[in-house]
Amino acid sequence: MGGRYRDSCCIENSSEFIFFPKFESALTIERDARKYTRKLSTLNGVTVDISRTSRIAKAAAVAGSLALLATGCGGSNSAADEQPASADNPVTLTVTTFGTMGLDALYAKYESQNPGVKIQATNIDTGGNALTDWKTKQAAGAGLPDVQAVEEGWLGQVMAVSDSFADLRDYGAGEISSQWVDWKVQQATDDEGRIIGYGTDIGPMGLCYNADLYKKAGLPSERDAVAELFGGDNATWEKFVDVGKDYVKASDEAFYDQSGFVWNSMVNQLGEGYYKADGTLNIEGNTQLRERWDLLADAASNGLSSGQTQWDWGKGQAFIDGSFATMPCPGWMLGVVKGQIEGAGGDAASGWDFADVFPGGPANWGGTFLTVPTTSEHPAEAAKLAQWLTSAESQAAAFEEAGAFPSSLEAQQSEAVTGANELSKFFNDAPIGTILASRAEGVKAQFKGPNDSVIQEQVFGPATIALDSGTDGQSAWNDALSTLKNLDIK
């Protein structure tokens, strides 16, 4: 969810941005020592408040900042003497996820199929807060769950300490790796060939749009016509902005929800984003990055952004009151949108639809892995659970629940994904699974460095908020570079 992060999400109040310099330095030292130069595809994640408030994660972040100063990573436990769970040998497995991953309903089913196993699940509201939680516990060497969800946007940091996760090849991951799209497995494989995560979803992107608002503004509203409006297979961000200007002129309302998600999507499509493939920073002097920034600034200055708070949208009200009409949507975001609309009292009649088109071509945002920290006292049982939760059947169920598009090749072709379900009905009977499969074609992995999520959240997060608040593009860009320098990000 994530990503659905499932982030790199930006937090509205700049005082809430948290950076752990000592932790980052430790990762840098470890990465350099191991000549960490692998190409990773890690895009930003996602998150939405399901059952916990962000205050919990903020409190953990404050405590974590102290823990990071005190201690390093803990040791691992051996699975050699681990006995299988049974009614006579009960085992409690802890699981930490975030956002809308669609896994919650699966826990009871697993418990019923595996007598002796009890699952204690924690869901953190956002990927950014989940990253803070993981960093805190990783640095303290204590408190990590048996199964830890890891978002793509964290992989640069996770892989620098990959030895602190179980090698899932010891539990059969190598024999079943062909069940996932190949680049997903590559992402979870460290430079020593260890597979540290089972892939859950991926985040191919299309456009969510409100057909009623488009029609009212005199724009095409049918799904195929909307795809053509943006240019179909040749859709560009320039065309996206032009359509947005037409919409604003006709409706006197904003076009998209806020600039942070648009910027995230723009960056993720580039051959090289915040980092070059050799691991060096790629922001200053990056012409493509700056051109997209200037285009985003032009859009914001012309009223295209509604300036909504990420992951909140006025408690969902903005989706049903006409505040905006368009939103970049990876698959998992569809579940977020549905939840927001329903939370605000809306339903399928609110007019939202999903189009098979995306500016700039194929893009992926988010996707998660289930890992087993070496601190787990039950690594074999934890690996068994993680494998089951990422099976074709489980991924198909997660898609039906939350729109998390499967990384499992079998699940992608299943009726549960390609057929009608409650999510597709909510989006005007859009063939969501078919659209996402189409949007996944041509997606290329982008290398993400160790501080990629930090840059997205803490450097460009405030800068995109500034754009939406009226700051001109040059000033916001300069402020972002100043923040980058002050954080001493490498």
Phi, psi and omega per residue, in radians:
M1 nan 0.231 2.436
G2 -2.487 2.389 2.453
G3 -2.735 0.830 -1.716
R4 -1.251 nan nan
Y5 nan -2.694 -2.532
R6 0.269 0.491 -2.923
D7 -2.293 -2.601 0.056
S8 -1.199 1.775 -3.099
C9 -1.505 2.759 3.096
C10 -1.895 2.408 -3.122
I11 -1.727 2.361 -2.970
E12 -1.022 -0.847 -3.089
N13 -1.467 2.076 -3.035
S14 -1.112 -0.365 3.116
S15 -1.203 -0.203 -3.098
E16 -1.619 -0.058 3.109
F17 -1.292 2.255 -3.035
I18 -2.171 2.340 3.140
F19 -2.258 2.444 -3.122
F20 -1.991 1.516 -3.029
P21 -1.078 -0.678 -3.107
K22 -1.182 -0.664 3.100
F23 -1.128 -0.778 3.140
E24 -1.082 -0.684 3.136
S25 -1.121 -0.702 3.114
A26 -1.077 -0.718 3.124
L27 -1.125 -0.708 -3.117
T28 -1.111 -0.762 3.128
I29 -1.064 -0.823 -3.128
E30 -1.114 -0.738 -3.114
R31 -1.119 -0.765 -3.139
D32 -1.124 -0.689 -3.103
A33 -1.090 -0.580 -3.105
R34 -1.710 0.158 -3.137
K35 0.885 0.994 -3.056
Y36 -1.314 1.723 -3.089
T37 -2.214 0.200 -3.134
R38 -1.082 2.626 3.033
K39 -1.504 2.145 3.127
L40 -2.022 2.499 3.016
S41 -1.785 1.752 -3.130
T42 -2.308 2.007 -3.138
L43 -1.909 3.006 -2.957
N44 -1.436 2.687 -2.916
G45 -1.699 -2.802 -2.925
V46 -2.640 2.819 -3.109
T47 -3.019 2.624 3.071
V48 -2.666 2.568 -3.111
D49 -1.225 1.980 3.129
I50 -1.803 -1.003 -3.013
S51 -2.323 -0.145 -3.095
R52 -2.260 2.678 3.129
T53 -1.636 2.762 -3.119
S54 -1.175 -0.252 3.128
R55 -1.086 -0.572 3.137
I56 -1.108 -0.833 -3.113
A57 -1.165 -0.613 3.131
K58 -1.140 -0.686 3.107
A59 -1.109 -0.723 3.109
A60 -1.102 -0.640 -3.132
A61 -1.119 -0.712 3.133
V62 -1.145 -0.801 3.104
A63 -1.102 -0.660 -3.106
G64 -1.130 -0.616 -3.109
S65 -1.094 -0.517 3.068
L66 -1.351 -0.716 -3.121
A67 -1.094 -0.609 -3.104
L68 -1.109 -0.465 -3.126
L69 -1.412 -0.304 -2.949
A70 -1.717 -0.575 -2.926
T71 -2.638 2.783 3.107
G72 -1.811 -2.798 -3.046
C73 -1.354 2.559 3.134
G74 -1.435 3.065 -3.141
G75 -1.483 -3.130 -3.103
S76 -1.881 2.815 3.074
N77 -1.864 2.544 3.121
S78 -1.491 2.488 3.098
A79 -1.701 0.093 -3.023
A80 -1.026 -0.680 -3.080
D81 -1.760 0.194 -3.084
E82 -1.234 2.244 3.109
Q83 -1.674 2.456 -3.140
P84 -1.016 2.548 3.094
A85 -1.169 2.522 3.108
S86 -2.798 3.065 3.102
A87 -1.052 -0.542 3.125
D88 -1.529 -0.231 3.136
N89 -2.329 1.203 -3.070
P90 -1.144 2.501 -3.135
V91 -2.291 2.344 3.028
T92 -1.832 2.163 3.129
L93 -1.905 2.264 3.085
T94 -1.699 2.428 -3.099
V95 -2.303 2.290 3.060
T96 -2.073 2.107 3.084
T97 -2.173 -3.017 3.116
F98 -2.696 2.742 3.057
G99 1.072 -2.662 -3.109
T100 -1.817 1.447 -3.113
M101 -1.579 -0.225 3.099
G102 1.343 0.314 -3.067
L103 -1.706 -0.308 -2.958
D104 -0.963 -0.729 -3.087
A105 -1.255 -0.214 -3.079
L106 -1.478 -0.349 -3.047
Y107 -1.092 -0.799 -3.125
A108 -1.096 -0.631 3.123
K109 -1.130 -0.735 3.130
Y110 -1.129 -0.725 3.128
E111 -1.072 -0.679 -3.139
S112 -1.195 -0.519 -3.141
Q113 -1.517 -0.218 -3.078
N114 -2.309 1.407 -3.136
P115 -0.957 2.381 -3.138
G116 1.737 -0.245 3.138
V117 -1.716 2.237 3.031
K118 -2.101 2.239 -3.107
I119 -1.818 2.214 3.013
Q120 -1.914 1.890 -3.022
A121 -1.854 2.417 3.032
T122 -2.122 2.248 3.077
N123 -2.024 2.109 3.127
I124 -1.627 2.492 -2.929
D125 -1.091 -0.742 -3.080
T126 -2.261 2.756 3.093
G127 -1.113 -0.629 3.109
G128 -1.090 -0.765 3.102
N129 -1.209 -0.588 3.093
A130 -1.163 -0.641 3.088
L131 -1.114 -0.767 3.088
T132 -1.030 -0.763 3.131
D133 -1.064 -0.790 -3.131
W134 -1.135 -0.778 -3.132
K135 -1.016 -0.778 -3.112
T136 -1.032 -0.861 -3.070
K137 -1.307 -0.598 3.099
Q138 -1.104 -0.767 -3.135
A139 -1.205 -0.594 3.138
A140 -1.354 -0.362 -3.107
G141 1.280 0.375 -3.106
A142 -2.713 2.658 3.038
G143 1.640 -0.106 3.131
L144 -1.236 2.592 -3.140
P145 -1.375 3.075 3.036
D146 -1.269 -0.632 3.089
V147 -2.185 2.092 -3.097
Q148 -1.997 2.122 3.032
A149 -1.331 2.317 -3.126
V150 -2.164 2.243 -3.125
E151 -1.526 2.657 -3.140
E152 -0.944 -0.655 -3.097
G153 -1.131 -0.247 3.118
W154 -1.660 -0.161 -2.902
L155 -1.024 -0.554 3.091
G156 -1.039 -0.671 3.122
Q157 -1.385 -0.698 -3.116
V158 -1.119 -0.765 -3.084
M159 -1.176 -0.395 3.088
A160 -1.213 -0.339 3.085
V161 -2.212 0.685 -3.038
S162 -1.101 -0.406 3.116
D163 -1.151 -0.235 3.133
S164 -1.554 0.146 3.044
F165 -2.098 2.550 3.135
A166 -1.122 2.511 3.020
D167 -1.422 1.879 -3.042
L168 -1.229 -0.139 3.001
R169 -1.101 -0.475 3.109
D170 -1.158 -0.267 -3.107
Y171 -2.098 0.379 3.006
G172 1.691 0.113 -3.087
A173 -1.078 -0.635 -3.119
G174 -1.110 -0.610 -3.104
E175 -1.294 -0.385 -3.081
I176 -2.016 0.192 -3.038
S177 -1.092 -0.398 -3.118
S178 -1.260 -0.115 -3.129
Q179 -1.334 -0.271 3.132
W180 -1.855 2.799 3.013
V181 -1.014 2.458 -2.943
D182 -1.078 -0.651 -3.099
W183 -1.211 -0.408 3.078
K184 -1.181 -0.732 3.106
V185 -1.162 -0.709 3.132
Q186 -1.060 -0.660 3.123
Q187 -1.062 -0.615 -3.057
A188 -1.604 0.143 -3.122
T189 -1.867 2.163 -3.100
D190 -1.444 -3.129 -3.032
D191 -1.245 -0.124 3.058
E192 -1.788 0.103 3.099
G193 1.519 0.099 3.136
R194 -1.370 2.314 3.061
I195 -1.637 2.015 -3.033
I196 -1.868 -0.020 -3.127
G197 -2.639 2.511 2.961
Y198 -1.590 2.292 -3.094
G199 -1.297 2.386 3.020
T200 -1.710 -1.708 -3.071
D201 -1.813 2.980 2.921
I202 -2.170 2.943 -3.006
G203 -2.180 0.992 3.051
P204 -1.040 2.582 -2.947
M205 -2.034 2.418 2.956
G206 -2.261 -2.938 -3.139
L207 -1.962 2.143 2.918
C208 -1.409 2.387 3.109
Y209 -2.597 2.708 3.121
N210 -1.715 1.880 -3.054
A211 -1.092 -0.628 -3.138
D212 -1.130 -0.726 -3.133
L213 -1.237 -0.644 3.085
Y214 -1.078 -0.820 -3.114
K215 -1.083 -0.734 -3.141
K216 -1.104 -0.548 3.138
A217 -1.501 0.017 3.122
G218 1.454 0.268 3.108
L219 -1.705 2.766 3.049
P220 -1.002 2.531 -3.103
S221 -2.159 -0.282 3.086
E222 -1.272 2.553 -2.986
R223 -0.947 -0.890 -3.123
D224 -1.158 -0.644 3.138
A225 -1.191 -0.608 3.092
V226 -1.148 -0.722 3.094
A227 -1.030 -0.734 3.106
E228 -1.194 -0.604 3.115
L229 -0.971 -0.690 -3.114
F230 -1.531 -0.050 3.081
G231 1.927 0.063 3.105
G232 0.992 -2.275 -3.139
D233 -1.166 -0.276 -3.134
N234 -1.884 0.411 -3.127
A235 -1.059 2.438 3.135
T236 -2.252 2.846 3.072
W237 -1.218 -0.545 3.083
E238 -1.081 -0.733 3.105
K239 -1.165 -0.679 3.093
F240 -0.987 -0.812 3.140
V241 -1.167 -0.694 3.121
D242 -1.078 -0.787 3.104
V243 -1.079 -0.712 3.124
G244 -1.063 -0.715 3.109
K245 -1.125 -0.692 3.089
D246 -1.095 -0.717 -3.138
Y247 -1.125 -0.809 -3.132
V248 -1.062 -0.730 -3.138
K249 -1.115 -0.687 -3.083
A250 -1.393 -0.507 -3.008
S251 -1.916 -0.372 -3.029
D252 1.078 0.496 3.066
E253 -2.238 2.835 3.123
A254 -1.199 2.786 -3.082
F255 -1.654 -0.852 3.136
Y256 -2.121 2.968 -2.947
D257 -1.279 -0.834 3.105
Q258 -2.894 2.815 -2.957
S259 -1.366 -0.335 -3.080
G260 -1.076 -0.774 -3.126
F261 -1.223 -0.627 3.109
V262 -1.129 -0.784 3.123
W263 -1.075 -0.777 3.113
N264 -0.973 -0.776 -3.139
S265 -1.146 -0.728 3.127
M266 -1.047 -0.796 -3.092
V267 -1.176 -0.722 -3.055
N268 -1.121 -0.378 -3.114
Q269 -1.434 -0.320 -3.066
L270 -1.199 2.622 3.082
G271 -1.018 -0.685 3.034
E272 -2.335 2.255 -3.090
G273 -1.735 -2.056 -3.130
Y274 -1.221 -0.355 3.111
Y275 -2.202 2.602 2.962
K276 -1.429 2.900 -3.110
A277 -1.108 -0.360 3.123
D278 -1.514 0.067 3.070
G279 1.597 0.046 3.117
T280 -1.593 2.656 3.132
L281 -1.054 2.575 -3.008
N282 -2.432 0.830 -3.105
I283 -1.871 -1.098 3.093
E284 -1.153 2.249 -3.130
G285 1.486 0.020 3.112
N286 -1.465 1.708 -3.037
T287 -1.082 -0.763 -3.126
Q288 -1.092 -0.730 3.140
L289 -1.108 -0.767 -3.109
R290 -1.203 -0.629 3.116
E291 -1.097 -0.703 3.128
R292 -1.233 -0.606 3.076
W293 -1.089 -0.791 -3.137
D294 -1.099 -0.646 3.102
L295 -1.159 -0.725 3.099
L296 -1.107 -0.735 3.120
A297 -1.089 -0.695 3.092
D298 -1.079 -0.745 3.128
A299 -1.090 -0.819 -3.120
A300 -1.113 -0.707 -3.115
S301 -1.199 -0.337 3.107
N302 -1.731 0.267 3.002
G303 1.432 0.271 -3.111
L304 -1.286 -0.460 -3.098
S305 -1.611 2.363 3.070
S306 -1.443 -0.198 3.103
G307 1.152 0.561 3.136
Q308 -1.218 2.699 3.034
T309 -1.370 2.219 -3.106
Q310 -1.026 2.429 3.083
W311 1.170 0.235 3.133
D312 -2.256 -0.963 3.099
W313 0.929 0.727 -3.126
G314 1.091 0.730 -3.061
K315 1.007 0.588 3.091
G316 1.563 -0.169 -3.060
Q317 -1.091 -0.574 -3.095
A318 -1.115 -0.378 3.115
F319 -1.338 -0.318 -3.064
I320 -2.088 -0.058 -3.120
D321 -1.857 0.157 3.094
G322 1.426 0.269 -3.119
S323 -1.116 -0.538 3.096
F324 -2.736 2.911 -3.009
A325 -2.216 -0.101 -3.008
T326 -2.512 2.610 -3.124
M327 -2.774 2.317 3.034
P328 -1.145 2.271 -3.038
C329 -2.329 1.880 2.826
P330 -1.235 2.909 -3.056
G331 -0.939 -0.796 -3.084
W332 -1.125 -0.398 -3.133
M333 -1.190 -0.422 -3.139
L334 -1.076 -0.687 3.073
G335 -1.160 -0.623 3.083
V336 -1.104 -0.843 -3.127
V337 -1.060 -0.809 3.125
K338 -1.011 -0.792 3.136
G339 -1.110 -0.687 3.129
Q340 -1.136 -0.772 -3.117
I341 -1.129 -0.799 3.135
E342 -1.147 -0.633 3.113
G343 -1.134 -0.457 3.125
A344 -1.620 0.100 3.105
G345 1.637 0.106 3.138
G346 -1.601 3.119 3.128
D347 -2.646 -2.862 -3.096
A348 -1.087 -0.333 3.131
A349 -1.374 0.039 -3.123
S350 -1.248 -0.222 3.000
G351 1.741 0.045 -3.055
W352 -1.416 2.494 -3.085
D353 -2.432 3.103 -3.077
F354 -2.427 2.120 -3.041
A355 -1.856 2.518 3.131
D356 -1.463 1.245 3.132
V357 -2.841 2.620 3.024
F358 -2.676 2.304 -3.133
P359 -1.010 2.359 3.095
G360 1.458 -0.059 3.097
G361 1.711 -2.872 -3.070
P362 -0.999 2.448 3.124
A363 -2.603 2.629 3.089
N364 -2.262 2.287 3.061
W365 -2.253 1.953 3.035
G366 1.647 -3.019 -3.012
G367 2.180 2.490 -2.975
T368 -2.276 2.823 3.072
F369 -2.233 2.617 3.001
L370 -1.835 2.101 -3.077
T371 -2.016 2.892 3.086
V372 -2.166 1.787 3.099
P373 -1.035 2.570 -3.119
T374 -1.205 -0.191 3.080
T375 -1.332 -0.158 -3.131
S376 -1.075 2.379 3.073
E377 -1.456 -0.166 -3.111
H378 -2.334 1.051 -3.026
P379 -1.071 -0.649 -3.130
A380 -1.172 -0.785 3.110
E381 -1.166 -0.638 3.115
A382 -1.149 -0.741 3.119
A383 -1.137 -0.656 3.108
K384 -1.100 -0.747 3.108
L385 -1.145 -0.788 -3.132
A386 -1.071 -0.700 3.114
Q387 -1.137 -0.723 3.138
W388 -1.156 -0.712 -3.133
L389 -1.184 -0.323 3.132
T390 -1.907 0.200 3.085
S391 -1.189 2.911 -3.140
A392 -1.019 -0.769 -3.124
E393 -1.110 -0.756 -3.125
S394 -1.202 -0.693 3.131
Q395 -1.161 -0.627 3.084
A396 -1.127 -0.696 3.110
A397 -1.159 -0.676 3.120
A398 -1.149 -0.606 3.087
F399 -1.128 -0.785 3.128
E400 -1.075 -0.601 -3.087
E401 -1.377 -0.734 -2.946
A402 -2.352 -0.004 -3.122
G403 1.350 0.271 3.121
A404 -1.299 1.825 -3.028
F405 -1.233 2.250 -2.978
P406 -1.161 2.537 2.922
S407 -1.567 -0.182 3.076
S408 -1.321 2.195 -3.125
L409 -1.121 -0.678 3.125
E410 -1.145 -0.756 -3.121
A411 -1.117 -0.614 -3.141
Q412 -1.037 -0.520 -3.094
Q413 -1.675 -0.012 -3.055
S414 -1.301 2.734 3.115
E415 -1.107 -0.559 3.128
A416 -1.072 -0.529 -3.129
V417 -1.605 -0.775 -3.058
T418 -1.469 -0.344 -3.100
G419 -1.575 -3.060 3.132
A420 -1.331 2.532 3.048
N421 -2.642 -3.111 -3.075
E422 -1.073 -0.601 -3.135
L423 -1.211 -0.777 3.140
S424 -1.145 -0.642 3.098
K425 -1.094 -0.644 -3.129
F426 -1.140 -0.607 -3.133
F427 -1.687 0.920 3.003
N428 1.002 0.643 3.131
D429 1.072 0.509 3.081
A430 -1.134 2.396 3.082
P431 -1.334 1.303 -2.946
I432 -1.021 -0.828 -3.124
G433 -1.057 -0.720 3.118
T434 -1.154 -0.722 3.123
I435 -1.107 -0.796 -3.120
L436 -1.149 -0.623 3.069
A437 -1.095 -0.691 3.086
S438 -1.135 -0.750 -3.118
R439 -1.205 -0.403 -3.131
A440 -1.331 -0.359 -3.136
E441 -1.143 2.259 3.091
G442 1.534 -0.024 3.095
V443 -1.124 2.310 3.128
K444 -2.072 2.465 -3.134
A445 -1.211 2.353 3.081
Q446 -1.908 2.316 3.105
F447 -1.132 2.305 3.075
K448 -2.117 2.168 -3.110
G449 -1.364 3.132 -3.018
P450 -1.128 -0.462 -3.111
N451 -1.957 0.393 -3.092
D452 -1.030 -0.807 -3.125
S453 -1.180 -0.573 3.093
V454 -1.136 -0.739 3.116
I455 -1.106 -0.762 -3.129
Q456 -1.094 -0.761 -3.069
E457 -1.405 -0.908 -2.909
Q458 -1.654 -0.361 3.122
V459 -1.700 -1.004 -3.084
F460 -1.610 -0.220 3.037
G461 -1.041 -1.009 3.104
P462 -1.084 -0.559 -3.100
A463 -1.188 -0.694 3.111
T464 -1.238 -0.600 3.048
I465 -1.099 -0.683 3.116
A466 -1.101 -0.723 3.088
L467 -0.999 -0.778 -3.117
D468 -1.212 -0.300 -3.140
S469 -1.682 0.033 3.059
G470 1.891 -0.033 3.097
T471 -1.216 2.422 -3.142
D472 -1.255 2.761 -3.032
G473 -1.034 -0.739 -3.113
Q474 -1.122 -0.790 -3.131
S475 -1.122 -0.738 -3.141
A476 -1.141 -0.685 3.097
W477 -1.109 -0.790 3.129
N478 -1.070 -0.705 3.112
D479 -1.119 -0.657 3.118
A480 -1.117 -0.748 3.129
L481 -1.153 -0.620 3.098
S482 -1.142 -0.734 3.108
T483 -1.106 -0.735 3.110
L484 -0.999 -0.774 -3.139
K485 -1.191 -0.719 -3.109
N486 -1.150 -0.604 3.124
L487 -1.351 -0.207 3.137
D488 0.952 0.814 -3.123
I489 -1.397 2.373 -3.140
K490 -1.929 nan nan
